[in-house]
Amino acid sequence: MLSRGRRSEWEGTALFALMVCASLTAVDGDTVKCDGQNLRDMGDGAPFVSGYDTPELGRNANCDRENALGKEAKKRMAELLMTPGLLIEDSGEIDRYDRPLVVLRLPDGRTIGSVMLAEGLAVEWRPGGDFDWCR
């Protein structure tokens, strides 16, 4: 069952609320489904300021190359979601698609977003940015 908290302040430091999911699956390379609700991973980014983006899938892809890369990114996301000790940190913010903005953190402290970037399965995202996966 999806359990969400709110961002809180403790001694002047912003804290993320942890989320618990009975079921966690990959929707694509940067979106996961927690108990039926889509969540958008920000990696090492900040809400509405920075993050990462992966190729689109299916009818959302602009070309066959983007779709193929999107399948690779989704497969890797699914693998990383199986990591024991994975944490889901809720920023308390929601994007324009009504998805909570979260950070998926591996037990070693790295974010899934940083892994996707390092492995070439994602690009850095900034507002207004748009990457052409078809070139």
N, C-alpha and C positions, 0 to 999 in steps of 0.2 A: 504494500500500500504506500502511495506517495505521502511523504510527510515533509512539510515545508515549514521553515521558520522565517523570521525576518532578520535583516542585518541589524546588528546591535553595536553599541559602543561600550567599551570597557576601558577605563582609564585613558580615554582619548584615542584609542586604536579601533579602527573599523574591523569588525569580525564578520566572517561569512557564517551563515547557518549551514549545518550539515543536513543533507537530504538522505533519506533511506528509501530504497526501492525494493519491492519484492521481485520485480522483473525489470531488467535493464538491457535494452537491445539497441543496435546501431540502425539508424534511419538512413544515414549517409556518412560522409567522412567528418562532419562537424556537428551533427545533430543526433541525439539519442532519444529513446523513448523509455520513460520511467513510469511504470504502471499505467500506461496508456496516454501519458502526456509527453509531448515533445519538449526537449530541453536543448538550448543552443549553447555549445561549449565555446568559451572565450580563450582557452589556452592561458597564456601569460598576460592577456590583454585586460582591458578595463571596459565596463559597460559603455557602449556608444562612442568609444574613443579608439580602441584597438582590439585586435584579436587575430584570428586566422580564418581562411576560407579554403574549401576544397571543391573539386569539380562537381557539377550537377549530374544527376542520373536520369535515365529514361527520357520522358518528354520534356523535362526541364533542361536537358543537355542541348547545347547548340550545335554539336556535331558528334560523329561516332567516336572520335578521339577523346572528347570530353567524357562521354558516357563510359568508355573503357577505363579511363583514369578514375572516374567516380566510383566504379565498381571496385578498383584496387583500394581506394581510400576507405570505402565502407567496410571492406574485408579486414583491413588493418585496424579500423576502429573497433570492430567486433572482437578481434583478437585481444586488443588492449583492455576492453571492458571485462574480460575474463580474469584479469590480474587480481589475485587475492589482496585485500586491503585497499582497494581503490576507494577514494573519497570523492563525494560530490558536494562541492561547496556552492551554495546558493548566494548570489550577489544581492538578491532582493529586487532586482530589476527585471523587466519583461520587455522583449523586443516587439517590433511592429506586427509580428506573426503570432503574438500572444504566447511566446515561448519564454520561460524563465531563463535568464542568462546565468550560466554556471561555469565552474572550473572543475574539470575532471583531473584529479591529482593522484598520481601513482605513489605507492608506498615509499619510494626513494626520494620523493619531493618534486620530481619533474611533473609537468602537466602533459596530458595527452596531446594537446596542441603543439607543444615544443617538440614532441617526438614526431608528429606528422610533418612539421616544418623541416626538421633535420633529415627526415627520410624522403623529402621531395614530394610528398603527397598533398602538400598544402602551400599556400602563399600567405604572407602577412596581409591583414585586412586593416584598412583605415576608412573612415566615412568618405563616401563618394568613390572609393576605389572599385575597379572592376577589372578582373584578369581575364585575358583571352586564352582559354585552354585549347582552342582549336588551331593555334598556330604552330 
